[in-house]
Amino acid sequence: MEESHIEKGECQNKLEVAPALISVHPSQKSVAVTVGSDLRVFDLIENCPITLVDESEGPAHKDSIRAIRHGASGKLFVSAGDDKLVKIWSADSWRCLNTVCSEKRVTAVAISSDDSYVCYADKFGVVWVVELDGINEGKVLPAKKGASLLSHYCSIITRLDFSPDGRYIVSADRDFKIRVTVFPKKPLEGAHEIQSFCLGHTEFLTCIAFVWNPELTQGYLMSGSGDSTVRLWDITCGSLLDTCDVSTMVGDLESSESEPPSQVTVTDICTIPNSSLAAAAIQSFQGIVLLSCDLSAHTLSITKVIKIPGESFIPTSISVSKFLWMVSGASNLPGSNHPGVSRVRVISTETCSVLEDEQIPGGTKLLKHLQGKVRVEESVMSAAAEAVREAMSSLLMKKQYSDEKREFRKRTRNDKKTTL
């Protein structure tokens, strides 16, 4: 039984299903969506698709993009993924300013608050840093290589982020832990001072988001996991302040049966500017959960649930500016004529209502560019949601091996093979 489980997991991993991702400009000048290796950007000011300018040969990316990020200033955008490339773009001209080659596949990216550094994590749990001297002037930089910053020692890093004040870089991994590291004055020489560890999750970490306003003198962080919880942390000391279990809420909404709800995964979190609210996407839930964070009382609670009416829309990624932007979809769907599919929906952060396609910024013109077409079949969206769920479980849930299989894997590791 165990061997068959292993084979099934390995076969699923070979499918390389990648979830669709979305990132909106901090001032809502543009919105970017990725499906597989395809990076699509729409200009919300000019109301037109954006043509990316990349002077390297071939497409911008050659394999699935696993991480995208706008910088806090809105000047830079970074994309990275399975092709081991980290591409740094100007978010004004959408010209590729630099391409960094990673030794391993990239799982997460972050941009420092002053746009001086880009950090990226690879599948071996190493975080690398690249200095962006001169990039703020929009200059194309010569080829660079990342310098090792820190390591999680062979644990896949799922998210990276800089604290809003730039003092810390936070990394979350598959082995249930969050590391808060002091970002050094000379990052190229490595980061050696750990501020804290945030420990308490019982399954893989999937997402983190800072709770911040100018009056705060300490850092607060929210995190989501495969253990059905969103947690609130004081990162200066690593204290767990509160835990919000979303599985009961999802169970109540999705089923009328009296059976206890199964464990669900929180796939993404983002905090809503100028408010105490945060939005969370749940892997099995057709909608968004709004959480209220009371920093004075150190509490976290569900304040509203917004269901997406009329279609099978389960967000794989969310991003917020003036509106809450969501995308659902995946690439490389097994057994399908659709190699990649994406569906974009938008929620008003003022009224907490789901906008119709004609009401969203950019309207159907935006949808046609970011989705590839205006309408997406229900059956395809359902298949994409299931494919993402299985792919995430295969990637992030640690497999259990028999002693014999474990020894075989050790003997056949690439770094242990004898070279002639």
C-alpha positions, -999 to +999 in steps of 0.1 A: +000+000+000+028+024+009+047+018-023+016+024-044+011+057-025+046+067-033+042+060-070+010+079-071+026+109-054+056+108-078+033+106-109+013+135-097+044+156-092+055+149-128+023+166-140+038+199-128+004+216-124+009+253-115-018+275-100-027+308-117-013+338-099-023+375-097-006+407-086-020+442-088+001+474-088+000+492-054-016+522-071-037+500-094-020+511-125-018+476-139-026+440-130-006+409-139-017+373-142+004+342-148-008+309-162+020+284-166+049+302-184+026+329-197+028+364-181-001+387-190-002+423-180-031+448-185-027+486-182-056+499-161-048+536-168-047+533-206-072+504-206-051+482-229-029+451-229+008+456-222+035+441-245+064+430-224+099+439-237+125+412-230+157+414-250+167+378-242+159+352-268+127+332-267+097+338-244+099+357-211+097+324-192+101+289-205+084+270-177+057+275-151+059+308-131+056+301-094+060+335-079+052+371-089+055+403-069+051+441-073+075+462-051+059+484-024+069+515-044+053+502-076+085+507-096+095+471-099+079+437-107+095+403-103+086+369-118+103+336-112+096+299-114+105+264-127+128+276-155+152+288-128+150+323-140+143+354-119+132+383-141+131+419-128+108+442-147+102+479-148+065+483-138+064+515-158+079+505-192+074+467-186+109+462-199+130+434-184+158+451-166+177+420-154+175+382-156+191+362-127+198+325-132+191+303-102+208+269-096+174+254-086+138+261-093+124+292-076+095+291-052+092+326-037+104+362-043+105+394-024+115+430-031+130+453-004+110+483+005+136+507-009+139+486-042+176+480-035+174+442-033+155+413-047+155+380-027+144+346-041+141+311-026+149+279-043+134+244-038+164+234-016+154+260+010+181+286+002+173+323+000+194+343-024+198+381-026+206+403-057+217+439-054+199+463-077+223+492-079+212+516-106+180+498-114+158+526-101+168+548-131+153+521-153+187+509-166+191+474-179+217+458-156+244+434-166+239+397-158+240+391-120+242+361-098+225+358-064+245+357-032+234+332-004+215+351+023+201+323+046+189+287+045+160+266+058+181+234+052+163+214+025+128+226+035+108+242+006+103+279+013+067+288+003+067+325+009+091+354+014+084+390+024+101+421+038+087+438+068+072+472+059+100+490+078+126+470+060+142+456+092+133+420+087+129+394+060+104+367+068+105+332+053+078+305+057+084+268+048+068+234+042+080+222+077+055+244+096+078+272+106+082+309+100+117+325+104+121+362+111+156+373+101+172+407+106+181+420+072+217+430+074+234+462+062+256+441+039+232+414+026+258+400+001+278+388+031+248+368+044+222+372+072+233+358+105+210+373+131+176+356+137+151+378+154+126+350+161+108+318+150+070+318+148+061+282+157+026+267+161+013+256+127+009+219+123+010+217+085+029+234+057+028+272+055+012+286+023+010+324+028+020+354+050+009+390+051+020+419+073-005+439+094+008+474+094+001+511+099+024+541+105+015+542+142+027+506+150+060+503+168+062+465+164+056+441+137+025+419+133+022+391+108-007+369+096+000+334+083-021+307+065-014+270+064-026+236+054-038+231+090-071+251+084-059+281+104-049+317+100-027+329+128-016+363+142+020+368+154+042+393+171+073+389+150+097+407+174+095+379+199+077+351+178+046+351+201+014+335+188-013+361+196-044+344+182-056+315+160-086+315+137-099+281+125-116+284+091-126+248+087-158+251+107-169+280+087-162+263+054-180+231+066-211+250+077-213+267+043-205+238+021-225+210+038-256+206+059-244+173+073-235+169+110-201+154+102-171+174+113-155+194+085-123+180+069-090+199+071-087+227+045-058+247+032-056+285+034-040+293+000-035+330+001-039+361+024-037+398+018-043+427+041-067+455+030-050+490+031-063+515+056-084+490+074-082+462+100-094+436+075-076+409+057-089+386+029-082+349+029-087+324+001-095+288+011-086+259-012-121+242-011-142+274-008-159+292-036-153+327-023-133+348+001-132+351+039-128+385+055-109+385+088-109+413+113-077+419+132-079+438+165-043+447+174-052+463+207-069+431+219-045+408+199-075+389+184-083+376+149-118+366+139-140+360+108-161+391+101-177+383+067-179+356+041-183+366+005-194+338-018-188+340-056-223+334-071-231+314-102-199+296-111-172+273-099-147+299-088-122+289-062-094+315-059-058+303-064-043+337-057-055+371-045-041+407-045-055+440-033-052+477-041-084+498-045-102+465-052-096+429-042-085+410-073-088+372-075-078+346-101-087+310-103-071+285-126-041+263-134-017+252-161-010+218-175-044+203-167-041+165-169-063+149-195-076+182-209-075+200-242-069+232-221-032+235-213-039+265-191-070+283-178-076+314-157-106+333-145-105+368-129-130+382-105-130+414-085-146+424-051-152+460-040-134+466-007-159+494+002-192+475-004-177+439-001-197+430-032-186+409-062-185+430-093-200+418-126-176+414-155-188+446-171-182+466-138-146+457-132-118+481-142-109+473-178-141+454-183-143+426-209-112+439-226-092+431-196-108+397-191-101+387-227-064+395-222-059+381-187-081+350-193-073+344-230-111+347-236-141+363-219-160+331-210-145+301-193-164+267-192-176+256-158-162+221-162-128+234-170-128+256-139-138+227-117-110+205-132-085+233-126-095+236-089-091+199-083-057+198-102-044+226-080-055+208-048-037+176-058-006+193-070-003+213-038-007+182-017+020+164-037+044+193-035+040+204+002+028+173+021+059+154+032+058+118+018+063+088+041+087+062+028+096+027+039+131+021+053+140+003+021+128+030-002+144+057+019+178+040+017+174+036-021+166+073-025+197+082-004+220+060-026+206+074-059+208+111-050+225+131-077+250+147-053+260+112-040+267+096-074+303+088-082+318+108-111+343+093-134 
